[in-house]
Amino acid sequence: MEIQGKIKLIDETKTFGNNGFRKREVVVTTEEQYPQHILVEFVQDKCDLLNSYQVGQDVKISINLRGREWTNPQGEVKYFNAIQGWRIENLQVAEGSPNIPPVPPMDAFEPADNINDEDHDDLPF
C-alpha cells in the first residue's frame, strides 16, 4: 500500500528498552477533498530513511498495516493498529539539479547536414 501527501511533521528518532528498539514518526497530509493527517512510523534501520526529508516535501510512502492484540492486567483484551513505512520517495521534480547542467535550446545546436564528404573517414585510429 502507499500514501501520498505533503510532510507536515518529522519527529526525532526515539529509542526504547534495553535492546535499543528505534522508532521515528512522520505525519503526512493527504491532498484530497478532505485532507487527512496520517501518522506513519519507521522502525529500526528504516528510521534513517527520513534523514534526507524536510517538512513541506511531497512524498510517496510505501506502508504495511500492522495490528496486535494486548491483554491488560484486568484481563481486558485491546487491539492496536499501526501504519509502518518501509520506503519513502520524493515526488517533487528536481528544479535544476546542481550536478546536471541545463540543456540549451534546440536553436543553439548547429545542423549536421553540412558535413564535408572528404571528412567522412577522419577517425583518429
N, C-alpha and C positions, 0 to 999 in steps of 0.2 A: 504494500500500500504506500501511497505517497501523499504528502501535504505540501501545498504551495502557498506562499504568502510572504509578508514582509516581517523581518525580525523586529520584535518590539523590545525584547529583553534577553540578555545573555548573562546568566549567573556565573559565579565563580565555581571552580571545582571544589567539591566537599568530600572529605574522607571520613569513613565510618568504620568503627570496630577495630579489633586488633589485627585483622587480616588485611587492612588497607583498602577496603571496598571504596571505589571512587564513583561519584555521580556529578553530572553537570546538567543544568536545565536551561532550556531556551524557550521563549514564548514567541510564537509566530501568529500574526494576524492575517487571516484569510481575506481575500479580496472577492467578495460576493455581495449579494443584496443585503444580507445580514452578516457582517464580518464576525468571525469567531476568533477568540484568543486561545490558541491551543498550546498547552504546555507539553513539551517533548523532552524526555530525559535521555541523556547519553551516559553510558556506564563504562567503567574500567578504561581500556585503551581508546575507546571511541570518544572520550571526553576531549581529547586533543584535536579532534576534527573541527571543533568550534573556535580554535585559536585564531584562524585567519578570517573570521567573520565579524561584522560590526552591526550595531543597531541601524535599521533602515534599509538593509540589503534585501533584495528579493531573492528568495531561495526555494529550492525543492528539497524536501527531506523524505528519505525512504524510511518507513517505520514498520514496526511489528507491534501488535496489540498483545499485552501480557495481562494475565489475571491470576489471582491467587486467593486461596481460602485461609482464614485465620480464626482460631478459636480463642476467645478472650478468657481470662481467669474465671469468669462467671459461667462459662460453658456456652456462651452465645457464639454462633458462627457468623463471621463477617467476610465479605468479599471485597477485594480491591482490584482496580484496573490501573494499568499504566500504559502510556504510549512511549515506546522506546525507539529512538533513532539509531540507525546504523550507517547512514550515508547522508551527506548534505552537498548540494550543488548550488553554485551561484547562478542566478538566472539573468543577471544584468549583463548587457553586451559591453565588452571591454571598449571603452572610449579612448582610442589612441594608446594602445599598449606601449610602454616605454622601450620594449625590446624589438618591436616591429615598426619600421619606418612607414609613413603613409605612402600609398600608391599614387603617383601623379596621374593627372587626367590623360585620356587617350590621345589628345592632340599634342602632347609633349613627346610622343614617340615618332621617329622617322619611319616612313613606309619602307618595306623591304623589297619593293618591286624595282628599284634602281640598282640591282646587283649587276656588276660587270661580268660578262661571260668568261673573261680571261682569269678571273679570280676564283673560279669555282673549285679549284683544287689547291687551295693555299693552306692546307693543314700543316702544322709545324713538325710533323713527324713523318 
